[in-house]
């Protein structure tokens, strides 16, 4: 069965020995404001944690080696710049970064790449990258956002709300500050089947959504386990089909 190798901890011979047959896993997050109570590295911490744990669970069952790359800590976060605390790549730059990493993998003999995303602002870029890189570099490329493992009716992930705060309490609880109770944020006007982007919307809700004061470590542990087990199943399946 497969084995788990952490790219940054391996020497060149070890990477060369598995790369041509391995499933390369690349977590990506962001460094951006997460309200007054969560660290700016929340998305990067969570993407790295769920991807690593899922790889550990999947490795004994996978038909090929899993090669875990270092997490990318930056994403497309320009919409959070007005709040400070954000280090953002433009969408064009992020697309180039992902493409350069894919090129690096391909020219060394890699053939299979899975991007595990932990930031909503990266979704469109990851999707565009996967389609282009598969043709440009001859790779089989898969992309998922880790929260998609959960059923939509289970939770609406939001931004720095109950979901992310619970997950951070489970993963890096020492970095979570006490959250004050807040009224339900103002409901954003919506148009069916249309995505609306507005700086005013973010300012109206003070840059974070829903009710983070309802977060608990126990709920975070449950979500973390369900997400990592679900991702592990997907890694096992991808090892068969890519």
PyMOL commands that set and color helices and strands:
alter all, ss='L'
color gray80, all
select helices_A, chain A and resi 7-9+12-19+42-59+78-83+91-107+120-136+146-149+162-175+199-204+212-214+217-241
alter helices_A, ss='H'
color red, helices_A
select strands_A, chain A and resi 4-6+23-28+66-68+112-117+140-145
alter strands_A, ss='S'
color yellow, strands_A
deselect
rebuild
show_as cartoon
